[in-house]
Amino acid sequence: MNSEIIVALISLLGTFGGTLSGIFVSSKMTNYRLQQLENKVAEHNNFARRMPVIEEKIEVANHRISDLERRTENGK
């Protein structure tokens, strides 16, 4: 076989291997980033679910404070 053909085949295999490894690494990085985004969204959803409960508790606390203030004003 001619030496140029052998060099060309080796170059082709090297290029093919490099391309495949680049695609594999890029895919792994994309999957990692997607997983991180999913974790952030899940954390945000948990916060958004808990927020109305906190708002309700604050509202109840404000009513209780108002009632106590009225009682102390009436008692004076």
Distance bins in CASP14 RR format, pairs under 12 A and 6 or more apart:
PFRMAT RR
TARGET T0000
AUTHOR 0000-0000-0000
RMODE 2
METHOD distances of the structure
MODEL  1
1 7 0 0 0 0 0 1 0 0 0 0 0
1 8 0 0 0 0 0 1 0 0 0 0 0
1 9 0 0 0 0 1 0 0 0 0 0 0
1 10 0 0 0 0 0 1 0 0 0 0 0
2 8 0 0 0 0 1 0 0 0 0 0 0
2 9 0 0 0 0 0 1 0 0 0 0 0
3 9 0 0 0 0 0 1 0 0 0 0 0
3 10 0 0 0 0 0 1 0 0 0 0 0
4 10 0 0 0 0 0 1 0 0 0 0 0
4 11 0 0 0 0 0 1 0 0 0 0 0
5 11 0 0 0 0 0 1 0 0 0 0 0
5 12 0 0 0 0 0 1 0 0 0 0 0
6 12 0 0 0 0 0 1 0 0 0 0 0
6 13 0 0 0 0 0 1 0 0 0 0 0
7 13 0 0 0 0 0 1 0 0 0 0 0
7 14 0 0 0 0 0 1 0 0 0 0 0
8 14 0 0 0 0 0 1 0 0 0 0 0
8 15 0 0 0 0 0 1 0 0 0 0 0
9 15 0 0 0 0 0 1 0 0 0 0 0
9 16 0 0 0 0 0 1 0 0 0 0 0
10 16 0 0 0 0 0 1 0 0 0 0 0
10 17 0 0 0 0 0 1 0 0 0 0 0
11 17 0 0 0 0 0 1 0 0 0 0 0
11 18 0 0 0 0 0 1 0 0 0 0 0
12 18 0 0 0 0 0 1 0 0 0 0 0
12 19 0 0 0 0 0 1 0 0 0 0 0
13 19 0 0 0 0 0 1 0 0 0 0 0
13 20 0 0 0 0 0 1 0 0 0 0 0
14 20 0 0 0 0 1 0 0 0 0 0 0
14 21 0 0 0 0 1 0 0 0 0 0 0
15 21 0 0 0 0 0 1 0 0 0 0 0
15 22 0 0 0 0 0 1 0 0 0 0 0
16 22 0 0 0 0 0 1 0 0 0 0 0
16 23 0 0 0 0 0 1 0 0 0 0 0
17 23 0 0 0 0 1 0 0 0 0 0 0
17 24 0 0 0 0 1 0 0 0 0 0 0
17 25 0 0 0 0 0 1 0 0 0 0 0
18 24 0 0 0 0 1 0 0 0 0 0 0
18 25 0 0 0 0 1 0 0 0 0 0 0
18 26 0 0 0 0 0 1 0 0 0 0 0
19 25 0 0 0 0 0 1 0 0 0 0 0
19 26 0 0 0 0 0 1 0 0 0 0 0
20 26 0 0 0 0 0 1 0 0 0 0 0
20 27 0 0 0 0 0 1 0 0 0 0 0
21 27 0 0 0 0 0 1 0 0 0 0 0
21 28 0 0 0 0 0 1 0 0 0 0 0
22 28 0 0 0 0 1 0 0 0 0 0 0
22 29 0 0 0 0 1 0 0 0 0 0 0
22 30 0 0 0 0 0 1 0 0 0 0 0
23 29 0 0 0 0 0 1 0 0 0 0 0
23 30 0 0 0 0 0 1 0 0 0 0 0
24 30 0 0 0 0 0 1 0 0 0 0 0
24 31 0 0 0 0 0 1 0 0 0 0 0
25 31 0 0 0 0 0 1 0 0 0 0 0
25 32 0 0 0 0 0 1 0 0 0 0 0
26 32 0 0 0 0 0 1 0 0 0 0 0
26 33 0 0 0 0 0 1 0 0 0 0 0
27 33 0 0 0 0 0 1 0 0 0 0 0
27 34 0 0 0 0 0 1 0 0 0 0 0
28 34 0 0 0 0 0 1 0 0 0 0 0
28 35 0 0 0 0 0 1 0 0 0 0 0
29 35 0 0 0 0 0 1 0 0 0 0 0
29 36 0 0 0 0 0 1 0 0 0 0 0
30 36 0 0 0 0 0 1 0 0 0 0 0
30 37 0 0 0 0 0 1 0 0 0 0 0
31 37 0 0 0 0 0 1 0 0 0 0 0
31 38 0 0 0 0 0 1 0 0 0 0 0
32 38 0 0 0 0 0 1 0 0 0 0 0
32 39 0 0 0 0 0 1 0 0 0 0 0
33 39 0 0 0 0 0 1 0 0 0 0 0
33 40 0 0 0 0 0 1 0 0 0 0 0
34 40 0 0 0 0 0 1 0 0 0 0 0
34 41 0 0 0 0 0 1 0 0 0 0 0
35 41 0 0 0 0 0 1 0 0 0 0 0
35 42 0 0 0 0 0 1 0 0 0 0 0
36 42 0 0 0 0 0 1 0 0 0 0 0
36 43 0 0 0 0 0 1 0 0 0 0 0
37 43 0 0 0 0 0 1 0 0 0 0 0
37 44 0 0 0 0 0 1 0 0 0 0 0
38 44 0 0 0 0 0 1 0 0 0 0 0
38 45 0 0 0 0 0 1 0 0 0 0 0
39 45 0 0 0 0 0 1 0 0 0 0 0
39 46 0 0 0 0 0 1 0 0 0 0 0
40 46 0 0 0 0 0 1 0 0 0 0 0
40 47 0 0 0 0 0 1 0 0 0 0 0
41 47 0 0 0 0 0 1 0 0 0 0 0
41 48 0 0 0 0 0 1 0 0 0 0 0
42 48 0 0 0 0 0 1 0 0 0 0 0
42 49 0 0 0 0 0 1 0 0 0 0 0
43 49 0 0 0 0 0 1 0 0 0 0 0
43 50 0 0 0 0 0 1 0 0 0 0 0
44 50 0 0 0 0 0 1 0 0 0 0 0
44 51 0 0 0 0 0 1 0 0 0 0 0
45 51 0 0 0 0 0 1 0 0 0 0 0
46 53 0 0 0 0 0 1 0 0 0 0 0
47 53 0 0 0 0 0 1 0 0 0 0 0
47 54 0 0 0 0 1 0 0 0 0 0 0
48 54 0 0 0 0 0 1 0 0 0 0 0
48 55 0 0 0 0 0 1 0 0 0 0 0
50 56 0 0 0 0 0 1 0 0 0 0 0
50 57 0 0 0 0 0 1 0 0 0 0 0
51 57 0 0 0 0 0 1 0 0 0 0 0
51 58 0 0 0 0 0 1 0 0 0 0 0
52 58 0 0 0 0 0 1 0 0 0 0 0
52 59 0 0 0 0 0 1 0 0 0 0 0
53 59 0 0 0 0 0 1 0 0 0 0 0
53 60 0 0 0 0 0 1 0 0 0 0 0
54 60 0 0 0 0 0 1 0 0 0 0 0
54 61 0 0 0 0 0 1 0 0 0 0 0
55 61 0 0 0 0 0 1 0 0 0 0 0
55 62 0 0 0 0 0 1 0 0 0 0 0
56 62 0 0 0 0 0 1 0 0 0 0 0
56 63 0 0 0 0 0 1 0 0 0 0 0
57 63 0 0 0 0 0 1 0 0 0 0 0
57 64 0 0 0 0 0 1 0 0 0 0 0
58 64 0 0 0 0 0 1 0 0 0 0 0
58 65 0 0 0 0 0 1 0 0 0 0 0
59 65 0 0 0 0 0 1 0 0 0 0 0
59 66 0 0 0 0 0 1 0 0 0 0 0
60 66 0 0 0 0 0 1 0 0 0 0 0
60 67 0 0 0 0 0 1 0 0 0 0 0
61 67 0 0 0 0 0 1 0 0 0 0 0
61 68 0 0 0 0 0 1 0 0 0 0 0
62 68 0 0 0 0 0 1 0 0 0 0 0
62 69 0 0 0 0 0 1 0 0 0 0 0
63 69 0 0 0 0 0 1 0 0 0 0 0
63 70 0 0 0 0 0 1 0 0 0 0 0
64 70 0 0 0 0 0 1 0 0 0 0 0
64 71 0 0 0 0 0 1 0 0 0 0 0
65 71 0 0 0 0 0 1 0 0 0 0 0
65 72 0 0 0 0 0 1 0 0 0 0 0
66 72 0 0 0 0 0 1 0 0 0 0 0
66 73 0 0 0 0 0 1 0 0 0 0 0
67 73 0 0 0 0 0 1 0 0 0 0 0
67 74 0 0 0 0 0 1 0 0 0 0 0
68 74 0 0 0 0 0 1 0 0 0 0 0
68 75 0 0 0 0 0 1 0 0 0 0 0
69 75 0 0 0 0 0 1 0 0 0 0 0
69 76 0 0 0 0 0 1 0 0 0 0 0
70 76 0 0 0 0 0 1 0 0 0 0 0
END
